[in-house]
Amino acid sequence: MQPLKISLETAQKLAKALGVPIEQIMHMPPHILVNKLLELEKKEKENDPS
């Protein structure tokens, strides 16, 4: 599988937000990455008091 076509800065931010190693982010299938980002966004909305 080809690595994702994202910048290093983006990969670092995603790795930190998702709590996974940067290598895992770079080789994650795009559809799985999108699902993880949606889960993260959902958690943030649940924790947002406003």
Short mmCIF file of the C-alpha atoms (twelve columns), coordinates in Angstrom:
data_MODEL
# 
_entry.id   MODEL 
# 
loop_
_atom_site.group_PDB 
_atom_site.id 
_atom_site.type_symbol 
_atom_site.label_atom_id 
_atom_site.label_alt_id 
_atom_site.label_comp_id 
_atom_site.label_asym_id 
_atom_site.label_seq_id 
_atom_site.Cartn_x 
_atom_site.Cartn_y 
_atom_site.Cartn_z 
_atom_site.pdbx_PDB_model_num 
ATOM 1  C CA . MET A 1  0.000   0.000  0.000  1 
ATOM 2  C CA . GLN A 2  1.225   3.490  -0.853 1 
ATOM 3  C CA . PRO A 3  1.837   5.940  1.992  1 
ATOM 4  C CA . LEU A 4  -0.742  8.695  2.320  1 
ATOM 5  C CA . LYS A 5  -0.048  11.857 0.370  1 
ATOM 6  C CA . ILE A 6  -0.075  14.216 3.354  1 
ATOM 7  C CA . SER A 7  2.568   16.558 4.711  1 
ATOM 8  C CA . LEU A 8  4.787   15.638 7.623  1 
ATOM 9  C CA . GLU A 9  3.167   18.346 9.753  1 
ATOM 10 C CA . THR A 10 -0.291  16.965 9.039  1 
ATOM 11 C CA . ALA A 11 0.831   13.433 9.847  1 
ATOM 12 C CA . GLN A 12 2.362   14.625 13.126 1 
ATOM 13 C CA . LYS A 13 -0.847  16.431 14.127 1 
ATOM 14 C CA . LEU A 14 -2.958  13.378 13.265 1 
ATOM 15 C CA . ALA A 15 -0.645  11.043 15.159 1 
ATOM 16 C CA . LYS A 16 -0.821  13.257 18.251 1 
ATOM 17 C CA . ALA A 17 -4.615  13.674 18.036 1 
ATOM 18 C CA . LEU A 18 -5.272  9.964  17.506 1 
ATOM 19 C CA . GLY A 19 -2.561  8.765  19.884 1 
ATOM 20 C CA . VAL A 20 -0.856  6.480  17.373 1 
ATOM 21 C CA . PRO A 21 2.699   6.394  15.963 1 
ATOM 22 C CA . ILE A 22 3.329   8.548  12.892 1 
ATOM 23 C CA . GLU A 23 4.358   5.447  10.914 1 
ATOM 24 C CA . GLN A 24 0.918   3.984  11.504 1 
ATOM 25 C CA . ILE A 25 -0.725  7.185  10.235 1 
ATOM 26 C CA . MET A 26 1.352   7.214  7.054  1 
ATOM 27 C CA . HIS A 27 0.442   3.623  6.167  1 
ATOM 28 C CA . MET A 28 -3.180  3.691  7.309  1 
ATOM 29 C CA . PRO A 29 -5.764  3.151  4.558  1 
ATOM 30 C CA . PRO A 30 -7.524  6.467  3.826  1 
ATOM 31 C CA . HIS A 31 -11.009 5.174  4.656  1 
ATOM 32 C CA . ILE A 32 -9.862  4.012  8.108  1 
ATOM 33 C CA . LEU A 33 -8.171  7.356  8.768  1 
ATOM 34 C CA . VAL A 34 -11.381 9.183  7.841  1 
ATOM 35 C CA . ASN A 35 -13.372 6.950  10.206 1 
ATOM 36 C CA . LYS A 36 -10.933 7.618  13.066 1 
ATOM 37 C CA . LEU A 37 -11.118 11.362 12.454 1 
ATOM 38 C CA . LEU A 38 -14.919 11.220 12.509 1 
ATOM 39 C CA . GLU A 39 -14.806 9.318  15.820 1 
ATOM 40 C CA . LEU A 40 -12.410 11.912 17.243 1 
ATOM 41 C CA . GLU A 41 -14.671 14.761 16.130 1 
ATOM 42 C CA . LYS A 42 -17.698 13.035 17.664 1 
ATOM 43 C CA . LYS A 43 -15.874 12.643 21.011 1 
ATOM 44 C CA . GLU A 44 -14.847 16.304 20.973 1 
ATOM 45 C CA . LYS A 45 -18.449 17.398 20.343 1 
ATOM 46 C CA . GLU A 46 -19.688 15.211 23.219 1 
ATOM 47 C CA . ASN A 47 -17.144 16.781 25.587 1 
ATOM 48 C CA . ASP A 48 -17.830 20.350 24.423 1 
ATOM 49 C CA . PRO A 49 -20.027 22.074 27.028 1 
ATOM 50 C CA . SER A 50 -21.399 24.738 24.653 1 
# 
